[in-house]
Amino acid sequence: MASTMLFSFFFQLVLLLLISLPPPSSATAAVASKNSELFREYIGAEFNGIKFSDVPINPSVDFHFILSFAIDYTSDGSSSTNGHFNVFWDSNNLTPDEVRAIKTRHSNVKVAVSLGGASVGNGSPVYFNPSSVDSWVNNAVTSLTAIIQRYHLDGVDIDYEQFSADSDTFADCIGKLITTLKNNGVISFASIAPFAEEDVQKHYISLWKKYGEYIDYVNFQFYAYDSSTTVSQFLSYFETQRGNYEGGRVLVSFGTDPLSGGLKPDKGFFTACKSLKKQGKLQGIFVWSADDSKSNGFRYEKTSQYMLTDSSP
């Protein structure tokens, strides 16, 4: 009897405590916590003299520059090297000293390096072409650690777009590379940059299923869709990719180069972003690329950062 009365007393006490707890301030607060203020931009692929200091940086965003590219090809771009990476971005302007300087000037800036890319040298396609998983990973860890430490970098981005290896080999090579670099304290984040093409998706989804917990961001190339993309189609594509990379931080994107498709900033991109933000799904924006945006004064980079931070020009 005494135990029954004691149980009843504690039950009532817990109930009173629960009732007295204040309700959540608003549904909006819960939604806003799922949005992100992450802005990322690729830089250095086109050798047009672009510098980090050219790009406007809103102090309220988390800003990532992504150097484009480091490639495991010989320095002349003639053949693959089984994981021995070389620098293929504009290293005359985007130097180790410049990386250090932009990070010192802006405490919200981090710098990553993207691996692979579409082409090399005179425009020849870049293929992911390992001799074996272990040899490729060993070579990649060694060569990339040297590059990352020399350039004071914080992370890596994976942007292979053509493959001479099957999806399981790709997943194991890239997954082991990322986990090793993280475990060694060489990088603090990693991203992947897939797009909606069957073979590309096959490789990246295989990687995601095996190593998704070690991948921090999905830089999905929404600008690879057709240039006739509408706002409603864009939102549908976004939901599809959220499903493909379930649980991941899928960033939206646009391209400022003439060849990019997708939903352009002047055709409704920011309308789509507003819709996603209301739903708590705007987990960041990235742009290809600063090199191309230089000629228009980075108009859309500014707008993107204002949107992420709810600020005004």
Buried (B, 14 or more C-beta within 10 A) or exposed (E): EEEEEEEEEEEEEEEEEEEEEEEEEEEEEEBBEEBBBBBBBBBBBBEEEBBBEBBEBBEBBBBBBBBBBBBBBBEEBEEBBBBBBBBBBBBEBBBBEBBEBBBEEBEBBBBBBBBBBEBBBEEEEBBBBBEEBEEBBBBBBEBBBEBBEEBBBBBBBBBBBBBEBEBEBBBBBBBBBBBBBBEEEBBEBBBBBBBBEEEBBBBBBBBBEBBBEBBBBBBBBBBBBEEEBEBEBBBEBBEEBBEBBEEBBBBBBBBBEEEBBBBBBEBBBBEBBEBBBEEBBBBBBBBBBBBBBBEEEBEBBBBBBBBBBEEEE
